[in-house]
Amino acid sequence: MSDRRGGSNSTGGVRADLKQRVKTARGRTVSQKRWLERQLNDPYVARAKREGYRSRAAYKLIEIDERCKLLKPGQRIVDLGAAPGGWSQVAARTVGPEGRIVGIDLLEIEPMAGVEFITLDFLDPAAPARLTEMLGGPADLVMSDMAANATGHKKTDHLRIIGLAETAAEFAREVLAPGGAYLAKVLQGGTEGALLTDLKRDFATVRHIKPPASRADSSELYVLATGYRGPAGRAVAESDED
Ligand SMILES: C[S@@+](CC[C@H](N)C(=O)[O-])C[C@H]1O[C@@H](n2cnc3c(N)ncnc32)[C@H](O)[C@@H]1O
């Protein structure tokens, strides 16, 4: 990757004195001003603009895929929390016309060739059935970049993001083909307990990944489970524990 944060290359090493500052604070809260300033000085934001990705988040999936070789031509993929569509763009590029990508978000998403989106809360009881119908067959990958708006209360934010990851994992168990994978955003220290135990039971390998595009000062990281055992394999794993 040529433009990692904190590097001294043309995009990553923005010197403090050259940093763009948000000139007017009028009508903006301190945190909005800080967010805007960070966006203006973020090399991944500039790169996404240059390379036509809808979000800087696209590079997180690109980097995870470079390391873990998740995406393959012809796959069926579910993109949870897909807006504005960066991950779907990355996935669509690899799966090609033989594949199928379905995405869901609370926010409306601009149409994208090769991807079908619905605007719906993933926690809505109707969401799993809608997505399953749109998929038209078992999935190879369920990926979730869902994040609820931060409340600022650490424990609440933690519980909310883990709740989303757990619901995504439940859905993954329903739609994944044996051998399939699950990728979800979590927060550091948050994948202990039930989620991790269940993933280890249902998948051959489980690991955590912090891609370089994920901000170093954020506790965000991703849990990746590969080699879904399927309902039958799950029963075997359970009896092995007895
Ligand atoms: C970090 S953004 C995703 C960025 C996306 N991966 C990309 O590359 O463009 C997180 C998204 O999760 C969505 N989200 C949060 N909770 C959700 C829910 N319950 N159902 C659907 N989407 C949700 C938010 O609306 C937001 O658009």
The ligand as an ORCA input file, in Angstrom:
! r2SCAN-3c Opt
* xyz 0 1
  C     -19.044      2.480      8.370
  S     -20.539      2.605      7.502
  C     -20.337      1.375      6.243
  C     -19.402      1.774      5.133
  C     -19.423      0.798      3.999
  N     -18.823     -0.458      4.364
  C     -18.688      1.346      2.810
  O     -17.643      0.801      2.454
  O     -19.175      2.291      2.183
  C     -21.659      1.806      8.589
  C     -23.083      1.715      8.075
  O     -23.832      0.850      8.924
  C     -25.162      1.257      8.816
  N     -25.976      0.645      9.872
  C     -25.845      0.798     11.214
  N     -26.793      0.104     11.853
  C     -27.528     -0.521     10.905
  C     -28.670     -1.370     10.938
  N     -29.248     -1.720     12.101
  N     -29.189     -1.826      9.780
  C     -28.618     -1.461      8.602
  N     -27.539     -0.648      8.506
  C     -27.012     -0.185      9.639
  C     -25.087      2.769      8.904
  O     -26.253      3.374      8.392
  C     -23.826      3.047      8.071
  O     -24.163      3.414      6.759
*
